[in-house]
Structure formats: C-alpha cells, structure tokens
C-alpha cells in the first residue's frame, strides 16, 4: 500500500534547541537552516512546531497540584516532564519507562523495550495521583499499552500529558484516562495529518526494525516522497548532509 501524502504534515523542531548551544558558527547550523528552508516551502501543508509554543499551550490556564508520581515514556517523555515541571512544579517525582515501536518482519508494528512494561511499572508506589507523560500521541499505540500495564489500583488515578497529538487518537486515550495535549491536530491519521520529529529526518533511530539496524527517515525514500512531493530529492540530500555532519561532530567529541 503506497504511503499517503498527508494534507498537513507537522514537524516538531527538536533540533534547533540541541544545536543552538554550539552557536550559529558551528558547521551543522547552516546545514540545518538550509534543510529548514526546504521543509517550509509548502507552508499551507507543512507546519513547524516549536517546543516552547507547545509547552506554553499545554500549561496555559491550567492548574494542577503536584502529581505524587509521574511515569515518563522514554527519553522524550522524560525531557517533556522536566521542561514542564521547571515551569509548573507538576512533576516532582519522575519514573522513566523505556518502550518503543518497531517494525516487524511482516510489515506490522510491535512494542519493544529492555523489559516488559508490566515489569517496569509494577514497582510504582501506591500514589494518590499519577501523571503519564510522553511527547507525542500519534496512533496512541504506545500510550494505550502503558496505561494498560499500570498496576490496577493506579489506572483510575492516571492523567495523561503530551505536547502534541492527533485529535482522533487523543479522543481514544480520553476514553481510558483524562488527557491534556499542548496541540491537537484535527483530521484522519496519515491521510489528513501526520507528525514527525526534525531529528528523525537526520538521525538513525526514528525507524526501529526488529533484528535489523535502525534508519533515519531520509533512508526511507517512499516516505520522503509522500511527505515532500516534488522536493524529496533535495530534502533527502539536505538530510544526508546534516546527518553526516552530526555524525562527524559526535565522533570529534569522543
């Protein structure tokens, strides 16, 4: 089945924050700006989301007492929890669980991690309030699995937080627990709306594959052609150039 071209593609800019401390004179910075210029050539279809705007929207007008325990999903969820806590004090006690979606040999998806979710979550304290934090709710596959794996006494106390979500997937999560998103995109998954991280365009690990090496998005040409019709070759070349620069910089810092 061909990859559909979404009517609206949202790109989370998680690279500017990472690259800015090295200064605009760093070799990677002009390569990133060149890639950005290509990404926004269709502003009516491709929208770049900044972390700050999503965090501001997540916390605007909302008040919560500090949650006794927070479950952060992966490094991304832990980063979001730390950023939000710095501004609000909501998440003073964070427990990270590691789980990711990976492609299986039959073309489907499965969840994987260093240990089963139930084992990672069974030692949670019997908290009176529980937050579950991730960066994105796309299909809701991962979040549903985490909520289902919580100790039964904690499930009714859970409140989900994320920076961005597909509206229809967020509605499904809200059938399981209260959920708050900084940004919710309307429309049908993949056909009307899709989300990607800028880092995933250039860093291997965005596409995890069971028993095979991970890929960056630029190494999946059919996806790039769907996301950036007409500009895919130029975007792929810019992604590859930035990938190579970031790899060289990482080696130089070792």
C-alpha positions as CSV (number, residue, x, y, z in Angstrom):
1,X,0.0,0.0,0.0
2,X,1.5,3.4,-1.0
3,X,2.3,5.9,1.7
4,X,-0.3,8.7,1.6
5,X,0.7,12.3,1.3
6,X,-0.9,13.9,4.4
7,X,-2.9,17.1,3.8
8,X,-1.0,18.6,6.8
9,X,2.5,17.5,8.0
10,X,3.6,18.8,11.4
11,X,7.3,18.8,12.1
12,X,8.4,19.1,15.7
13,X,11.6,21.2,15.7
14,X,13.7,19.4,18.3
15,X,17.0,20.2,16.5
16,X,17.2,24.0,17.0
17,X,17.2,23.6,20.8
18,X,20.0,21.0,20.5
19,X,22.2,22.8,18.0
20,X,21.8,26.4,19.4
21,X,24.2,26.0,22.3
22,X,27.0,25.2,19.9
23,X,26.5,28.6,18.2
24,X,25.4,29.6,14.8
25,X,29.0,29.4,13.7
26,X,29.0,25.6,14.2
27,X,29.3,23.6,11.0
28,X,25.9,21.9,11.5
29,X,24.0,25.2,11.9
30,X,24.0,26.3,8.2
31,X,23.1,22.8,7.1
32,X,20.1,22.8,9.5
33,X,19.0,26.2,8.2
34,X,19.3,25.0,4.6
35,X,17.1,22.0,5.5
36,X,14.6,24.2,7.3
37,X,14.2,26.4,4.2
38,X,13.3,23.3,2.2
39,X,10.9,21.9,4.8
40,X,8.7,25.1,4.8
41,X,8.4,25.5,1.0
42,X,4.8,24.5,1.3
43,X,3.6,26.5,4.3
44,X,0.0,25.7,3.7
45,X,0.8,22.0,4.1
46,X,3.9,21.7,6.2
47,X,3.9,23.3,9.7
48,X,6.9,23.5,12.0
49,X,6.0,23.3,15.7
50,X,8.4,24.6,18.3
51,X,8.8,23.0,21.8
52,X,8.2,26.4,23.5
53,X,4.9,27.0,21.8
54,X,3.6,23.5,22.6
55,X,4.7,23.7,26.3
56,X,3.1,27.2,26.6
57,X,-0.2,25.8,25.2
58,X,-0.1,22.7,27.4
59,X,0.2,24.7,30.6
60,X,-1.9,27.8,29.7
61,X,-4.7,28.5,32.1
62,X,-4.3,25.1,33.8
63,X,-3.6,24.4,37.4
64,X,-2.7,21.0,38.9
65,X,-1.4,20.1,42.3
66,X,1.9,18.3,42.0
67,X,1.4,14.7,41.0
68,X,2.8,12.2,43.5
69,X,4.3,10.1,40.8
70,X,5.0,10.7,37.1
71,X,5.6,8.0,34.5
72,X,7.7,9.4,31.7
73,X,7.7,7.4,28.5
74,X,11.3,7.1,27.2
75,X,13.9,9.9,26.9
76,X,11.4,12.2,25.0
77,X,8.7,11.8,27.7
78,X,11.3,12.5,30.5
79,X,12.5,15.6,28.7
80,X,9.0,16.9,28.3
81,X,8.3,16.2,32.0
82,X,11.4,18.1,33.1
83,X,10.6,21.1,30.9
84,X,7.0,21.3,32.1
85,X,8.0,20.7,35.7
86,X,10.5,23.6,35.5
87,X,7.6,25.9,34.7
88,X,4.8,24.5,36.8
89,X,6.1,22.2,39.5
90,X,3.7,19.5,38.4
91,X,6.1,16.5,38.1
92,X,8.5,16.4,41.1
93,X,9.0,12.6,41.1
94,X,9.6,11.0,37.7
95,X,10.0,7.3,36.9
96,X,11.0,6.6,33.3
97,X,9.9,3.6,31.4
98,X,11.5,2.6,28.1
99,X,9.4,1.3,25.3
100,X,9.4,1.9,21.6
101,X,7.6,0.8,18.5
102,X,9.5,-1.2,16.0
103,X,8.7,-2.7,12.6
104,X,8.4,-6.5,12.5
105,X,9.4,-8.7,9.6
106,X,5.8,-8.9,8.3
107,X,5.5,-5.2,7.9
108,X,3.5,-4.6,11.1
109,X,4.5,-3.0,14.4
110,X,5.2,-4.2,17.8
111,X,6.3,-2.7,21.1
112,X,9.8,-3.5,22.4
113,X,11.9,-2.4,25.3
114,X,14.6,-3.6,27.8
115,X,11.9,-5.3,29.9
116,X,8.1,-5.9,29.6
117,X,6.1,-2.9,30.6
118,X,4.4,-4.7,33.4
119,X,7.8,-5.4,35.0
120,X,9.0,-1.8,34.6
121,X,5.8,-0.5,36.2
122,X,5.0,-2.9,38.9
123,X,7.2,-1.2,41.5
124,X,5.4,2.1,41.2
125,X,4.4,3.5,44.6
126,X,0.7,3.5,45.5
127,X,0.4,7.2,44.7
128,X,-2.8,9.2,45.1
129,X,-2.2,10.9,41.8
130,X,-0.3,9.8,38.7
131,X,0.8,11.6,35.6
132,X,1.8,9.8,32.4
133,X,3.9,11.9,30.1
134,X,5.0,11.5,26.5
135,X,6.0,13.9,23.8
136,X,3.5,12.7,21.1
137,X,0.3,10.7,20.9
138,X,0.2,9.7,17.2
139,X,-1.7,6.4,16.8
140,X,-2.0,6.0,20.6
141,X,-0.4,2.5,20.4
142,X,2.3,3.2,22.9
143,X,0.2,5.2,25.4
144,X,-2.6,2.6,25.4
145,X,-0.1,-0.1,26.2
146,X,1.4,1.9,29.1
147,X,-2.0,2.7,30.6
148,X,-3.0,-1.0,30.3
149,X,0.3,-2.1,32.0
150,X,-0.2,0.2,35.1
151,X,-0.9,-1.6,38.4
152,X,-4.7,-1.9,38.5
153,X,-5.1,0.4,41.6
154,X,-3.2,3.2,39.7
155,X,-5.1,3.2,36.4
156,X,-8.1,5.2,37.6
157,X,-5.7,7.9,39.0
158,X,-3.8,8.4,35.8
159,X,-3.7,11.7,33.9
160,X,-2.0,11.8,30.5
161,X,0.0,14.7,29.2
162,X,1.7,15.2,25.9
163,X,2.9,18.1,23.8
164,X,1.1,17.1,20.6
165,X,-1.5,14.6,19.5
166,X,-3.7,13.6,16.6
167,X,-7.2,14.6,17.7
168,X,-8.8,11.3,16.9
169,X,-6.1,9.3,18.8
170,X,-6.4,11.7,21.7
171,X,-10.1,11.0,21.9
172,X,-9.4,7.3,22.2
173,X,-7.0,7.9,25.0
174,X,-9.5,10.0,26.8
175,X,-11.8,7.0,27.0
176,X,-9.1,5.5,29.2
177,X,-7.9,8.5,31.2
178,X,-8.1,12.3,31.3
179,X,-5.6,13.6,28.8
180,X,-4.1,17.1,28.1
181,X,-2.2,18.0,25.0
182,X,-0.5,21.2,24.1
183,X,-1.6,20.9,20.5
184,X,-4.1,18.5,18.9
185,X,-4.3,18.2,15.1
186,X,-7.7,17.6,13.6
187,X,-8.2,15.0,10.8
188,X,-7.7,11.4,10.0
189,X,-4.4,9.7,10.9
190,X,-1.9,9.7,8.0
191,X,-4.4,10.8,5.4
192,X,-5.2,14.2,6.8
193,X,-2.4,14.7,9.4
194,X,1.0,13.3,10.3
195,X,3.7,14.2,12.8
196,X,7.4,13.7,12.6
197,X,10.4,15.0,14.6
198,X,13.0,17.0,12.8
199,X,15.7,14.9,14.5
200,X,14.1,11.8,13.0
201,X,14.8,13.1,9.5
202,X,18.5,13.0,10.1
203,X,19.2,10.6,12.9
204,X,19.0,6.8,12.8
205,X,16.6,5.5,15.4
206,X,13.5,7.2,14.1
207,X,12.6,3.9,12.4
208,X,13.4,0.9,14.6
209,X,13.3,-2.5,13.0
210,X,13.2,-5.9,14.8
211,X,16.5,-7.7,14.2
212,X,17.8,-5.0,11.7
213,X,19.7,-1.7,12.1
214,X,17.6,1.4,12.7
215,X,17.0,4.0,10.0
216,X,16.6,7.8,9.7
217,X,13.6,9.0,7.8
218,X,15.7,10.1,4.9
219,X,16.7,6.5,4.4
220,X,13.0,5.6,3.7
221,X,12.5,7.1,0.2
222,X,8.9,6.3,-0.2
223,X,8.0,8.2,3.0
224,X,10.1,11.2,2.0
225,X,8.4,11.3,-1.4
226,X,5.0,11.2,0.3
227,X,5.8,13.9,2.8
228,X,7.7,16.2,0.4
229,X,6.3,15.6,-3.1
230,X,8.3,17.5,-5.7
231,X,11.1,18.3,-3.2
232,X,12.0,14.9,-2.0
233,X,15.4,14.6,-3.7
234,X,16.6,18.0,-2.4
235,X,15.2,17.3,1.1
236,X,16.9,13.8,1.2
237,X,20.2,15.4,0.1
238,X,20.0,18.1,2.8
239,X,19.1,15.5,5.4
240,X,22.0,13.3,4.4
241,X,24.4,16.3,4.6
242,X,23.3,17.2,8.1
243,X,23.3,13.6,9.2
244,X,26.9,13.2,8.1
245,X,27.9,16.5,9.8
246,X,26.3,15.5,13.1
247,X,28.0,12.1,12.9
248,X,31.3,13.7,12.3
249,X,30.8,16.2,15.2
250,X,29.8,13.3,17.6
251,X,33.0,11.4,16.7
252,X,35.1,14.5,17.2
253,X,33.7,15.0,20.7
254,X,34.6,11.4,21.8
